[in-house]
Each structure stands twice: as C-alpha cells, then as structure tokens.
Amino acid sequence: MRGFDILPCKTCSTTWLQESGWRAQDTVSCPHCGAERSTDLVKIRGSQETKAGAAELRSRIEAAEAGESEVYDQFIEDRGQYADQLAEVEGQIDSFTLDAEQMDLTPIESDRFEPLAETILRPERKKFKEWADEYSGIGEDRFADLVSFERPGEGLFDAEIRDDLEQWAGDVDRDELARGDVTVTDQQPAAAATIIDLDATTVSEVWAALFDSESVRAAFAESIVELFGGLTPLECYDVLEEYGVPFWVRSHIVDVARGYAGDAVAIDGAADARRVVDEIIAPLPNASLAGTDDLLAIANLFDGLETEPTLGVVVRESFIEDVRRDQRIDICDLLAVLAAGCDVRLVGSTVTLAKVANSHRATLPGVSEWCNRHREDTQIDDTQQRVADDLERGDFAVTMLRELDREPTGIFTYSELYALYPGDDDSRVRQLVGEFHDADLVERFGPRTDRKVELLPAGRRVLEFFEQQIAQQRSISDFVSGAGKQQQQGRVHTQTGGGGEDGAGEDSTDGTRHYSTRYMSPAEHAATAACGQNGGVTLVRGGIEDHADRTRYASYDPKRGEAVVAVQAAGPMQMTVSAALALASPEFVDRTLPADRLESIEDPPAIVRDARCIGGASQQALENGQQFRKALVEWGKDLSEMTTKLKAGNLSTDRAAFCGEIIRSAQGLWGTLTHLLDLFDIDVHREIRIPSGLSSDNLEDLAKSISYAAAIQSTYNGHFACYRQLFEDRDDKRRASFTAQVDAAAPTGSLIGSFVLRGPDVHRLEEPLQTRLESPRDVHDDAPEFGVDITVRTDLERTDYDEAVRRVLSRKRLRTTTAAVSVLYALVATPHDAARVLHRQLAAEDESREIRPDELRTALRELDPTALLPTIGNERRTNSAGKIVAALLAADEPLSKADLADRAGVTKKTVYNYREKLETLGLLVVTDEGYRLALSFPTTEERKQPVLPAFVDRTFTEAADALLVESLPPSRYGDPEDSLGGLLFWTDDNPPNPWALLEHDDYAPWAELARRLTDGDRTRPAELRVLMGPEIKQQSIDAATSSAAAD
C-alpha cells in the first residue's frame, strides 16, 4: 500500500517525508543535509496514507514537542487542515497569468532623453568630474556613529542571541584547558601513531595531519567511548560543557552516549563513535563555526585513553623562520593540550629545538626541563652561595626570586618585573637579572620585543636556602619594602578556588591555572581611588582588557590610609568570593591589619561582634592579635577549599544550597574585613570589573549582590552594621545584636568607602542597581527608622582625571597642568586608561617639572581607538572618530586626507564628515601640509613652542559659539528667537544658556567634548542620591535645610 513516512535525521535534527518502499534500499538520505544512514537504523516517527496527511502529522508532532499544541490547534481551527491550506494557495497562484513573452518589459519612454544625453549631458561630463571625486558618497557615512558599514547589522541581536545560547554555548578559555609536558628529543619515536612535520604549517594543517592517521582516529573514537559511554544525555552534556566542547559538536557525542546507555534510539555506539571522528572531528577546521580554541577544547578529549598514543612532531627550521609568531603559539598550545592525553615527542636538531625553546618555552610545558637538563645539580655552588649570602630581608632581589617562584610557570616578562620594582629606575631590574643569569639562577629568552625571565632549579634552591638559613622570621616587609613604584605591588599567591564556580584550587590536578591575588599597579590603584567617592558608587564605562585572567588585585597605600581591591565578575559568586579572598590574602592582612593593630581595637567585644557584626571578634581574639589574624586568614582558606570542592563536584549536599553557603561565607568575610579596615580609618575602594555581553538577568543578579554587599558594608553612627539593623530576617541574629538608637538630627548611615563598577557595558547596570540599592530586600518589621545615603555617579568628572593623573605623575617627578588634564579628559575614555599609559610610557625625571604636550602624545599613542573620544559614537562603538584621532596621534608629521583615511581604516568621506567639528573645537589643524592633531610632535622645535588644542584655555560658551557658527546659517545664528541660535543671547533678563546644547540630540556629543576640553562647569547633576532602607519620616537638619532652600 502506498503511503508516506516521517523520518528523522540524526545529523541536522530535522525530519522529512519519505514515500513508502524506502526500506527496500540499503540507505536513505536526508534531503536537507545529505547525510546517509542505513535504513535499519532509521526509526519512523509516524506514517499516513497521503502526503498531506503526513505533513499534517509532522506539524502536530513538532508542535507537541515544542510545547505549543494549543497554538497549533488554534491555527488549524482558523486556517484549516494542511490540505485545505495547500489548495487555497495553489488556487490563488493559478488565478494569476504570468506570461513573460506577452509582456513588454521595456521602461515607458526610456528613449525619450537619448538625444538630450548625447547633445548636452555628455559634453558636460568633464565638468562634474572633480565634484564627483569630492562629494561622491555623500551621506554614506552620515550614520557612521550608529552603524558599522564594514559589517551591516553587526551586534543587532547580540543580546537576544547571548540570552538564548548562554546556558549551553560558552566560550572556550585556553588557560582552563588541561596541558601536559611534551618530550623533547633528537630521535624520532620508533612506534608512533603518526609523525607530523612542522614546517610552514598552520594549526589547521597540523590538525589535518594528525587525523590523517588511522591509529589516531581509532584512539580518539576509543577515548570518546571511554569518556561518555554509559552516561545519560544530561550527564554527557554537563561533561562536554566542562571540557568546553563547541555546542555544535556536542549532540553527535551525546548520540554515542545514548548508544552505550541502551537508549531507545537504535544506535551502534562503537560504530557511531568512529563516524563522529570521521565525519565531524577530523574535518573540523573546515567547519564555518570552528576556531582554534575549538580545536584545543576537542583535543582535550584524548583524556579518556588508558594507553597514551605516541605522536611524533618533527620541527623544521622553516617553522621558526617562516611562520608568524601568533600562528606558532596556536600550534604550541595544541601540542601542549594533546600532551595531556598523548605522548607528544618534539623531534628536531639541537639548534632548531633551542630556537623553539627560546621563543615558546612559556607555552610548551616540558621544554624548560630539556633546556635545564645539564643543570640538575642539587647543591648550590660557590657563586650561588655568595648570591644567597648577599640577599637581605626586604631587598628587591628577594622579592624577584619569590615572585618568580610563586608563579606556576616560573616565568615573568621584563615589563612584569619592572612593575614589581619599588623604585623608578628599571636598570636595577636588568642588573639583577644579569647577575642572576651569570649565577645560573635564571634564564633569559624570547625576542627582543618580548623578553622573558625564567627561574631555574638553582634559583629555587638559593631562595630555599635563604628562607631556611637566613630569613627564618618572615614579615610583610619581606614582600616589598621601600617607597616608589607602589611598594606593595607584586603577586600574592594564595591557595584558592575562588573567583566563582569556575575556580580551581591551588591543588588543582586538572591542568587549569589556579586563581591568584596580585598587588595592583600604581596606575590602577591611583585610578580606582580617584574614581571612588566615599559613601558612593561610581560607574566607569570603559574597557577592562587590563585585567589578567584568573587574577584578583589588592593594594594598600599606608600614607593615604587607602586600600583598593579589584575583581572581575560576571556573577554574584565570582564577585563575592574573589573580593573576600583578595582582602583575606595573608600578605594583605599582614600589611593592613597586623597583630598589634588588631590588638589596639578599643571598642568592647560586644560592640565589635554584635553591633559591627565583625566575625571572629571574641574577647580572646581581640586580646591576641596574632590569633585574630590567623582566624581571618583561615576563614579565607576554608572559603577557598569550598570553591575547590564545588569545582570538583565533591558535594554531600544539594549544589544550589552549597553555592548559597559559599556566598554567605564570602559576604561575611568581605564584610568583616571591610568593617575592620574602617575601624582604623582606612578608606576601602572596591572595583568590580564587569565583562561585556552579560544578559539582563546576569546584570540583575549582580546588582542584587552588590546591593547586599553595600548593606552589609555600611554603618550607622559609626558602630552599627546596617544590614543587621534593617534587613536581617533571622530573629536570633537580631536578638543577639544591639538596636541602634536613631538621632532625629542625623537619621542616615553611610556606605564604608566606595564601589567602582567598570566595564564596557556598565551603563546597562545603572537602572537595576539603583532599584536594588534602594531596597536590597524587605525591611524587617522592627527595623529602626534610619536609612543609608548612597550616591550613584554615572558620569566621570574632571576631578577624577586630575586626581588619577596627579598621583601617577608625582611618582615620576612630573607635575600636571590644566591644559594636560583638559586634553586627557576630552580625549580619553577613563582615568584608568589615562593613568595606565602615562605610567607605562613616561620615565622618571631627576628634577620636578611640568608634563609637556609632546609627552601626552607619546603616551596616548598606546591607547586603542575605542578608548579615544568617548563622547563620540560611543553607543554603537563604531568609533570612527577615535580611529582618526589614533592615526593622528601615531603620526610624526601632517598627513594628507588619503593617508589619514588609510591609516585610520576609514573612508575619505568619513574624514571629511568629522573634519569640521574637530577643526572647530581646535583638536584638528588642517593646513597646506595636511591634517594634524593639535598636540606637539616629539620634536625639539615643538617642545620649545608647544602645540595644544585652541580651546583648552577658553570658556565653554566660546566653544559652544564656535559649534553654532560652524553649523547654523547666519539667519538662525543671529536670531534671538531661534531654538539654537538664541541660546547665546540675553533675553528677558535670562542669561545665555549654552548648556542646553548638552541636552540636544544632534549637538550633545560634541557639546560634551567641548565642555571637557574647556573645563566647563556642569549645570545638571552628575550623580543620583539613593536612600537604602525604610522611608524616613524625620529629616536630618541638612536635608531639611536643603529642602527649604529648594522651595
């Protein structure tokens, strides 16, 4: 009997209609993707006598699987069955007659103007040639600030896509992938699964060569079966996500798991595993979605093999000489990941292998051991003994050895060592490296542009000898001593699994790099402290690329009484755990809360423990500072072990409950340390660095967690923790604490220190944060009638830049100027960007002097275009203006329009579009020589006669006037009644109001740039005041006075 079957495709997950009789064939092909399957393995989803009936049934099945049966039924009721719909469509098509042969498709009167074109227009063509060159494309860049023409529609639905795919399509992090040691040898392995030649090779070619081997394919299929065979689909997806396997590969491996789990789907597990390797894994580089990180993640799946296959990799001279460094790094990363599950033998001549080691020992584990194979003496020699004897407590030489030893790879770049040094003379660092190298304590390697230093075994032995024989008593002053380049800067290695659920502890055995706490650079500390406003929250919109992966930052400035902690966080657990562990690192605790300081607390234990809610503050702990200090550090270690346990999945309770326990412990530790620092009048600035692309739900969760932290870390009347007073819902906790007596004249508490929230999308956090700060949770019924007054700043001011720049330059004996701050405030996105490049690019001076404009140019050259001209084109981040300014900064002479467009990567018309306003504001100077930025070139002539933007020493009104003159016709500019021209006139005793341009859609970006450039005072508030807690019926005297004045 003739009929139609509904067949599923396991490759593309679609279904199709197949006429009966297909079972007589050996295979059947999917019409959508072309995949073939044996007819014996295909399971029919349903059958009908007619094609229309089969189509109807398929639609009903798919609607049911999608949970939309009711919607489908309603549609059928409205439109009829499939056959009825088909008949209606075909009937309408038949009603039209489309006979092209009977139609005259020639445009009506198309030849009417042919004589005119020949006699008049053609001779005039030359006349318009120059005009066409100048004005062609008018309007093509009109919306360049809003739309990227290079990739139209880019980012249009990014947020929606991220929200939909976030739970199962996470990015691969190379640093989290397990790696193994390669074996370096000059002999090819006798029995290898494959031999790969590394010559002028790409990572895709290495992958193809690897899977050309039948043995490698069989081994990978076996590993898949060992890893996933027997797992349920849900378990399989979880494991695949942990490995970072691309989402579009996962379903194929889940099919293998189904086969071995005895699922109802008829799949031959072993055969299916090999099919996955042959059809999906081997040709992976050819897939449109595949990237290098995807190859690395899948290479981790060799992990399931009991017997490691041997892979021979022969390195040719051309690999070092002809392949770009970034491509070589990709290949080295792949070999290191393969070495976690395979025996990778790196084969080559001694000379070639030495070149590989010089360039890539940091990315190829095992290469350093080969380099040091002749240095296996376990004793220190006389030279090394002298070095150890010369080491002194607190000396930077000890710090350098310790930090190299604490780094898991034992490798630092020279720039990292420069940042560690407490002085400003980098030559001291190079001198020490030279001395250590001569004593065989360290090895220098890498290209001149990226030199690195590696600690050798002898260096570790010298450090161990010093620690044991010379410096038995260790203190925080050993970590870093002296003034200068932020003396507390450096890496602080702490045992941790923190930083969120994805953390791995120090004892991680899975090959992932553990989290660590580092002391912040002077520039980062200065910028965060400058943006932080005690008692408030500041939102800083800008990049966070300066944040190293799996790193927390902390620093302390004893002269200013100022502590800063900075963490990157995409969620509540990552934020709270990271912040708590950064503050609880032993070195930071010893630096800020030494035992003698803890013993000096004068408040009685009941106040400290039950009013301030400081954990561990017993009578005995307050009398024994060393015991108290130990309790704080141990609390951090316990928290770290909890996150490690969570990562390992070694839980005796529900995962969600355990996560809640971790967050509560972290909030408690974070709050305790913050309150302790506040007791000793140490300002605490917390910077939360928020990555881009978070979903709205993620941002809401972050806002909620930040508001909890703000409530816990706030006080009323200097003694009472506000969260316990206002929001605590546990009766026993409230009974154990004191109840605050509210002063009617001062019914508000304050946030301890500040929060600085930084990230490219931080503006999206503004609304949920304000809402959550007002009410982190419900106020309990017996709460005293006071609130916490918190300011929320969404716009940075000139003072933020001035303070950050002043701090950085003072370390180099340089003084800032009004003009310099104006230029930085106008051109640079954040104080962090400005502080970073000034710190890195400018050297210290012997005598104090003012910074020069050419030095600003030199420093700003290091900025990415996205960090320039933040007020122009910021919403869509096309930042054509930033690209133009970046190209002008990099130039050493004026550029033609064509050269400028080429160097900036924009069209000449884009340069033309921005020229007028940049020139009007005096930032761009156009002469017969070309285009240049109004900032001195680094030449002797312009050092003597500095060049600065024309408006840096003029008023905002003058700049606004220039903008209006340039853009308005004379009739409007001179009309007092005009909505724009009239802004600069006195009318009916009302003074000129150029500030209104800041609210005008077309003028606002340029008016804001003018305001920054001219140091104009803002008339609208740059901050919002939020009252956390209950509504206050009684007002403070200050609030009442302000209210009366407003009335």
ZALUMTOR-593294 format. One record per residue (C-alpha): x, y, z. Coordinates in steps of 0.001 Angstrom, whole numbers, plus 500000, padded with zeros to 6 digits. Layout:
<sites>
XYZ...
</sites>
This chain:
<sites>
500000500000500000501341503398499008501895505934501788504317508419503344506569508051506409508028510764508673511770510137509057514230511872511434517770512975510569520316512500513384522800514815511699520790518009511207517961517120513647515221517804511061512528515497509657511342514810506134508563512934504329509599509762502535507383507727500239506826504134501354509138501483499965512375503051501185513035500054503455513980498070500331517032500300499924520330499868501831520489503521502849518311506575502910519491510212502526518287513320504297517155515882501652518201518750503972521843517956504778522566514981502510523580512675505376523126508973504649522076506356507192521437502658506994517732502002506631517959499529509530518977502332511901516239504825510994513211504927513276509908506103511737508262508990513609504833508346512006503012507371508782499972508485506746498336507359503520498668510772501876501480513270501730499173515997503039498227513780505951501887513038506724502698516743506613499830517450508986501011514752511416504605516006511318503468519522512158501371518271515046504281516178516442506713519086516261504208521437517876503735518989520733507498518619521229507807522397521359505012522625523931502839524642521515499985522222520828497340524744521846498754527359519484498826524808516651495242523696517300494091527309517211495920527833513915494253524779512368490905525964513593491455529359511962493113528243508715492012524653508189493968521422507703497170521295505658495364520022502535492901522912502728495731525433503107497590523911500136494521524036497921493917527675498828497500528664497994497510526778494678494161528310493748495461531817494298498585531103492267496518529760489390494467532971489332497459534926488061498664534818484455502388535488484227503422535084480613506687536991480228506676536557476472503456538564476202504713541398478375506647544457477213509213544938479959510843547996478379510534551038480700507955553523479420509546556396477404513004555007478176514362556505474948512863559937475446516033561616476678518594559890474466519100562978472197519400565195475273522065562923476770524049562886473540523943566629472797524019568256476237524904565970479109527789564035477594529917567169476832529265568396480359530530565169481972534036566530482497532625569496484348531433567271487186534485565037487468536158566975490297532843567435492090532174563722491926535545562961493485534875565330496397531217564651497011530696561077495890529258559019498653527655561963500429525599560502503203527248557079503125528882557798506474526157560027507838525279557385510381528811556049510887528497556702514612525426554494514742526038551747512196529141549789511221529264549708507398532017547139507434529596544548508860526000545777508486523704544721511289526596543526513426525529543253517029521873543992516239520588540926518054523665540120520139521871540493523460518987538235522449521303535598520998523507535635524083520473535234526324519258532230524312522604530480523921524345531452527139523417528312529056524970525936526524527323527806524234530045529261526433533368530440525035536471528304525389539140529646527734542560528346526655544002528849530107541449526439531582542338523556529289544442520722530714548001520602529399550797518070529602554562518029529178555999517346525733559111515198525479561965516899523620564330514592521753566547514398518673565331510870517758562045510066516047559947507550518038560203504008516732556493503224517065554312506287516723550632506606515899551606509377513490554518511636512546553699515318511903556056517688510108556156521258511434557425523443508639555483526365507135552414524998508887549148526311510289547235524832513197544551523594510779547181521721508792548552520159511974545035519008512850544530517529509380547889515740509557547035514387512999543745512856511887545140511525508621546353508684510806544051505676511117545565504941514539544815508454515817541207508267514611540723504909516284542300506166519511540082509259519590536953507146519000538028504863521843538562507869524106535064509192523333533576505835524257535579505677527492534645509232528493530969509245527559529835505666527069527160504853529627526423508473530603522900509786530353522417512567527792522148515163530574525351513945532227527038513880528854526088517493528098527422518578531510530785516891530916531019518303527388530378521772528751533151521329531321535538520324528533534470523408526552533457521349523513531684523550520920527905523341521179527509522256517544529616519122518174528021518072521438524882516432520052526960513998517972528875512826521023525644512600523023524402510166520373527398507968521155526496508077524842522914507108524016524136504071522127526108502810525112523418503755527619520913501458525959518643504315524966515526503568522961517197505158519940518869502393517990522499503468517645525576501327517320527771503068519902531180501927518662530362502485515017528796505839515829531898506982517722534070506312514698531535508047512444531724511132514661535522511135514323535489510621510551532655512997509697532859515669512400536176515714514283538717515073511517537369517758509115536659520176511984538903523031510707536733523206507582533586523926509616532429527524509321531947527871513077535257526323514116538111528351515560541474527457517040540063527429520573537507524838519473540292522576518198542073522881521536538934522032523501538246518925521419541899517862521644541285517576525396539027514598524669542063512321524232541848512328528026539901509041528159542685506737526953544390504317529313547376503891526984548656507143525544549324507068521773552721508410520758552687511427518465555947512383516771556250516068515870559280516920513721560227520614513924561820522125510827563837525331510642561129526912508487558645526636511367560657529209513320561781531298510385558670531465508172555603531019510384554157534062512169554579534037515944550834534070516682550375531028514420553248529236516158551641529951519547548405528328518331550317525211517298552276525097520565549034525403522523547591522492520541550655520326521209550524521142524932546828520208525131547442516990523169550231516160525618547662515908528420546295512702526830549031511624524426552778511060524474553917514017522342557543513768521192559065517002519864561836515997517476564470518178515835568086519204515674569602520727518777569834524128517081566213524099515939564923522880519313566921525601521047565192528189518859561816526702519749562724526844523418563866530452523140560554531535521674558000529155523160559111527595526410556341529517528171553671527798526041555238524342525718555481522558529088558463520239529191560732522422527065562214524182530098563203520825531613565010519968528364566806523326528434567903522710532034568877519046531565572531519870532200571735521819535394570482519032537600572986519558540431571021519579543687573643521657545514574349525361545176577869526237544032580158528927545415578804531655543138575227530822544098576243530671547750577588534217547506574329535381545945572377533780548797574662535380551384574165538808549781570382538604549897568817540727552612565354540886554129563206543416552324565571543674549349564013543643545878566279540750544857564381538552547340561061539823546029562039538968542452563033535409543344559906534900545452557546536146542774559203534012540101558917531033542450555240531731543190554341531958539508553359528424538368555362528724535146558299530421536863558310532944534012557869536725534060558211539239531264560605542115531785557659544517531938556149542493534795559440542655536664559626546406536062556162546736537578557276544814540664560270547052541325559546549635544057561762552310542501561610554111539188564956553000537708564301549957535522568029549481535010568202547985538519565883545204537362568049544477534332571149544493536549569660541909538912568533539708536039572064539846534644573585538880538000571128536023538480571736534833534927575514534774535455574941532637538561572641530241536620569660531204538775567524532424535862567388532058532108566613534861529663564757534058526460562330535392523872562522538017521121563866541452521953560360542895521854559074540363524391561977539190526552561167536877529446562947535569532529562563532004533825563558530828537303565880527806537132566106524997539719569264526579541135567330529809541691564722527909543690567445526245545759569071529621546505565720531046547590565009527981549738568460528279551345567828531947552102564377531277553565565556528450555784569021529547556851568970533338556743565415534637556990563526532404559394561253535218560556559164536397557622557035539531557604555131541551555127558102543870554711559885540950553017557250541048550343558093544579549212559844547359551047560521550986550456558813553793548647558463554405544984556656552277542468553825551254544817555887549309547302553167546782547961552835545875544311553505542304543219551926538914543035550490537387546159549996533683545628547234532301547804545560528941547901542228529491546243539462528101544252537803531462544363536581533776541772533383531867541304532172528412540448534668528135537644537605528438540008540134525702540540542092525447543740545813525674544172545957521919544429544158521537541099545213518463539234543184519075536108545767521286534465543829524513534898545616527548536233544629528462539778543439531881540846545951534203542441545944537554544205548246540247542843549000543675544187547722546349541854549988548504539750550353552119540893548317553325537907545382551014538640545415551928542321545525555637541521542676555495539007540369553406541185540995555542544260540469558703542196537111557466540865535987556105544226533868558504546244533454557580549892529870556663550570529029556191546906529042554061543779530731555225540563530051553681537153533040553869534793532283552939531203535407551605529538537401548523528631538765546060531201541344544363528990543972545244531602542545542577533946544621539389533839542641536161533690542004534313536978543518537143538976542347539271541881544012542549542773544596544284546086546833547141547225547377549378550217548793552885550500549726553475554150550470557174553607546956557863552391545305555227554571543783553685551472543058550108550414541897549037546959540570545665545832539656544866542210537995541729540872536391540700537605532894539320537985530164538050535691528023536812538570527389537092542334529575534158543429532565535255541397532327538774542794531841537952546469534337535098546651537028536964544712536680540147546745536726538266550040539787536185549139541688539200547831541258541007551153541969537815553134545282537046551407547939536677554147550218539413552814547381541927552505546110541134556014549626541472557419550070544772555623546769546367556637545778544533559832548957543415561622548587541768565007549497544873567011546890546918565158544190544323565810545097544339569490544635548117569591540866547931568987539345549880571883535658549031571425534439546207573668533944542784572030530152543071572291530177546225570148532696544837567668530982541479567347527263542208567856526925545801566621529562545913563886528956542203563113532696541527562736533217537782562572535704536091564910535945539092567266535881537210570545537379538581573765540374536280573345540876537227569684540829540948570465543446540431573157545609538224570918546072539924567558548065537024566128545203534664566864542695537071565313544868537464562220545165533687561886541393533276562162540842535737559310543357534037557049541981530565557906538489531803557061539780532669553606541419529264553222538209527493554239536288529534551684538878528630549046538515524936549845534746525206549490535079526583545968537586523855545103535130521251546355532380522827544278534570522723541173535372519068541745531689518229542304532588516524545579529427517583547410527478515933550204524550518334549811522460519993547120524599522083544742522365525151544967522400525012548763526183524652548781526547527651546451524388529665548830526610528624551719529703529769549813528190533174549024527077533725552632530546532873553922532156535150551326529817538055552113530587537592555798534360537554555274534210540508552876532082542482555327534245541600558321537466542768556678535829545938555353534496546849558813537907546152560364539621548437557867537019551103558588537719550797562319541247552007561616540121554803559263541388553039556168539358554017553100538256550945551139537655551211547400536204548113545734536397547918541938534139545381540238535183544830536626532184543657534639532731541971531249530628542885528226527771540861526841526083539839530089522378539124529862519824541279531638519282538506534175523018538365534909523119542112535443520091541947537714521793539242539802524964541335540014523003544424541056521288542418543777524570541034545102526253544468545041523335545925546997523643543140549595527356543863549925526657547596550245524108546961553003526477544657554900529365547092554482527528550189555717527318551638559209525045553874561234526543556141563862529944554517563340529015551345565261526033549553563784526120547309560714523159548434558630522211545076557151521700543535560602519690546561561745517432546906558697517210543684556703518129540727558913515205538284558882516637535829561437515205536595564859518085535018566773520626537198564933518655540349565661518217539443569339521975538917569678522765542360568271522256545840569673519470548002568290520571551416567086519066554473568734518288556878565900519292560525566229516498562644564748519096565182563608521064562513561720518802559666560563521121558330557840524054555965557848526831555706555286528482553211552994532042552344554022534422553542551303533262553228547720532315550888544908533681551497541411531908549468538731533879549367535487533201547758532122532233548490528519528527547830529195528353549119532766525718551698531788523277548787531444523685548149535169522589551648536197518839551108536396518760547708538173521468548883540561519572552000541626516443549920542215518296547292544250520249549810546310517016551368547496515802548003548746518266545081548768515494543079550438512411543715552562512955545803555684512014543769558786509099544936560922511135546124563909513793547999561942514911551343563408513965554373561335517175555243559536518479554739556044521800554650554233522540557608551972524392556403548855525395558492545853525422556866542407527624558631539852527168557741536208529412560429534673533069560961535456534223564488536156537408566410535545538431565970539183538573562180538711541076562529535870543011565251537674543463563143540815544469559974538944546940561801536687548380563819539561549111560635541539550796558868538633552892561841537529554050562666541055555866559306541154557868560443538131558585563941539480556233565399536905553506567943537583550205568062535800548797571191534173545293572472533494545849572005529760547103568430530210544069567430532274541769569080529727543324567106526873543107563808528792539560564472529993538436565275526440540260562526524554540492559520526900537609557243527877538517556636531540541025557773534183542256554165534184543264554415530511544983557755531092546816556610534218547943553350532621549598554860529546551200557712531487552645555242533984553978552902531292555278555393528745556843558192530778560157557857532572561018559393535926562779562762535939565747563840538033564118567167538864560478568138539172558871569811536118555553570083534289554471567455531768554857568548528145552240568205525349554576566003523283554767563577526234550979563392526244551096562472522553553706559781523207551628558230525984548271558445524187549684556632521163549407553414523168545624553648523507543214551600521463540843553710519303537920552524521448539492554393524386539641557699522475536939560363522090534454558543524346531681561087523797531572560491520015529959557332518609530009555539521960526634553810521727527470551674518674531216551645519254531988552169515565534301554890516877535393556265513530536388559484515292538566557507517697540271555757514780541013559110513143542472560563516355544523557388516952546028557701513463546806561383514058548456560579517411550667557940515788551832560274513018555081562233513260554075564742510603550895566097508967549010563596506780547054564021503580543361563153503705544003559935501775546869558880504075544828559674507157541848557665505903544124554751505029545911554717508387542646555087510315540904552400508305538009554681507305536849556293504075537906559750502942534303560820503317534400559804506987537436562031507481535536564830505733532479564290507988534482564632511210536846567317509988534522570274510501533694569760514162537152568517515177538628571567513472536021573856515002536939572706518509540633573182517774541552569497518056542324569159514354544550571535512413544358571485508612546985573337506592548571573042503157550848570418504686547914568218505665545983567109508729547494567031512218546299566770515803546716569924517864549247568297520165553010568774519912555058566341517876558031564954519829560490567335518186562869569912519624561048572719517850557624571869519240558982571209522723560083574842522703556823576053521137554134573677522440551029572948520390547716572451522222544022572483521226542810576069520820540040575869523435541940574404526401542357577879527875538981579276526803535381579014528068532627576577527245530487579460525948533184580301523390533381576674522274529587576394522037529546579591519988532096578103517584529963574976517140526869577057516352528716579356513950530004576324512062526657574508511849523914577161511636523111579505508736523569583208509591519816583785509732519440581265512549522696582010514348521747585690514683518113585115515635517446585523519393514197583593518936515852580590517294515857577421519392519640577053518927520957580453517857519075582117520695520923580098523345523750582630523394521578585772523697520360587617526764516543587513526599514099588938529166516807589073531798517693585413531124521437584912530608522901582866527735522424579115528200524992577212526123524491574230528483521230573451526689523351572035523866524204569139526200520561568076526021520194568452522246520373565120520391522423566412517460524804568582519456525132566680522752528229564538521890530182567487520529528981569854523251530139567346525877533527567157524143533696570969524213532766571019527908535553568586528763538063570451526656537288573823528227536815572797531855533191573937531737531160573640534942528258571295534648524827572674535441522995569357535705523898566911538495526240564081537619525049561906540478521902560475541975521280560092545692519700556805546751518317556130550224518658552495551205516190551237553779512846552404555145511185555678554299512401558265556811509701560440558298512169562574560227514704564539558229518212565494559133518910569165559667520961569301556456518200567640554423515549569950555834517685572974555090518293571808551537514575571155551051513650574592552332516197576244550109514828574366547103511313575583547914
</sites>
